[in-house]
Amino acid sequence: MTMNFNNRDPVYVQVVRHFKEQIATGSLEPGEEIPSRRELANRLKINPNTAQRAYKEMEELGLIHTERNNPSKITKDEKILGSVREELIIEAVDFFVSSIRTINVPLDEIVGLIQEKYTAAETTNRGDKHD
């Protein structure tokens, strides 16, 4: 597990987002065990207290659960799992819209460009998988 941290957001927030992305893409399956807090801190080279804070946040959000001394696991709650993907999509769209609105691009032009770029990215990704 590797992450590139930015200087804008707190590290624990970035760790939570990374787990959300892994859940949304299916890289982490419902019920799957995740590394211990100490192991995560070692892997990511972050402070153990930061890993603890990220896990606490994920537990409060219902993304993970920990029973006694057993390893933490990704939730199996379908509602929570579905909301993670939706949250990430809405966040990305909100950021995009606020960025593009300042240059007054007509909506039909934006939609056309998005379709073009999305199709090009799919074609590129398919090409990578067949190598």
Number of C-alpha atoms within 10 A of each C-alpha: 5 8 11 6 12 9 6 7 9 11 18 20 14 17 21 20 16 14 21 22 16 14 20 20 11 11 12 17 16 17 14 15 17 15 13 16 20 14 13 20 17 13 13 16 12 14 16 16 13 18 24 17 18 21 24 16 16 21 17 11 13 15 22 23 21 14 8 7 6 10 14 20 21 22 22 16 13 10 9 14 20 12 13 19 17 13 13 15 13 11 11 11 12 11 11 11 11 10 10 13 11 8 8 7 10 10 11 9 10 13 11 11 12 12 12 11 12 12 12 12 12 11 11 11 11 11 10 9 7 6 5
